[in-house]
């Protein structure tokens, strides 16, 4: 099922007009605003198509064993000069495998020039319950990165009818709220960081007639704004409950606050006049490390509890990123001190010896004996390679994926975990 272009109905506007119509409204979205009965009925029908309690609460994303399945591309739709939306058909028999919560992502696997590549992309459409006999679809947005092998190929060559391996949805960048009624959620995104927030905003506004969503979205210029028409249409549909603020770093806006790069001073000012932290129930931050860390630090300085801030980093598809479809070659010399790495995957246990001098990650070692070990980014960001540490000690180089409670329960990112004891045992199945 191909995704539809949710363009605005009844009028035609240029891209710059679409940006300017968001304006600078210092008033937070009205909490008690009402809409026409027909609009409410329409929203109810849309909400009924979403997964039950599609955001947060007791239905918050539970990690599951990620598996790849071949999916057919239904549509490749241009979003900007350097970004496309790719929609995959989900057959009926795989509908349960590809159920998801707004904010989650999928990993995509393809072989280009004889080399396997894996990339993770957030799902950009709100969850929909498939019709009887129809599995539905799943859509992601792929922005071309300078020098990026996969993203360049996807933007220039990928077409409807092609088949790619797509991993079942993963991720915890989802709401933890039990009830959305009367709640105010805020998203801060840069560039392709808008992707998961599209699904979140759609779902939040459709699921509750009193929920509010504020989005601060920064780009270089109007031409770089992904989902420009969809955002304008969403604002038209929920004018009183969606506050939309486009910030352009290389294009002058009417309001100075929305022009230029977002730095600490500008973000602090936004919290003063646009988004008073006391009015916000949950925050979602998605973009490059610099912006996400700036926002986290600024919110912490404003006394926003850490538990109310959700964040996700995106990595670039560049030539120097880690690739590990087979594990880098490691030679064990006779008599050399080694570490025994044992792991369980799909109920089967395997052991691999790793030279202490190699200082290789658990993932790299495991891939040398089990090429089906789950991973995607290999950079500590996505969490696909998560496993529980059963025995031994490890040191994690980076962690941008595991929540504090997961760390307390002994989970580690195997792509970033290096053994610090003679024997390490991990379990991917728990």
Beta strands, then each sheet from edge to edge (+ up, - down):
strand 1: 68-80
strand 2: 83-89
strand 3: 105-112
strand 4: 115-122
strand 5: 137-143
strand 6: 163-167
strand 7: 184-190
strand 8: 212-219
strand 9: 242-248
strand 10: 282-287
strand 11: 309-313
strand 12: 338-345
strand 13: 348-355
strand 14: 386-391
strand 15: 394-396
strand 16: 411-413
strand 17: 417-419
strand 18: 423-427
sheet 1: 4+ 3- 6+ 1- 2+ 5-
sheet 2: 9+ 8+ 7+ 10+ 11+
sheet 3: 13+ 12- 18- 14+ 16-
sheet 4: 15+ 17-
end
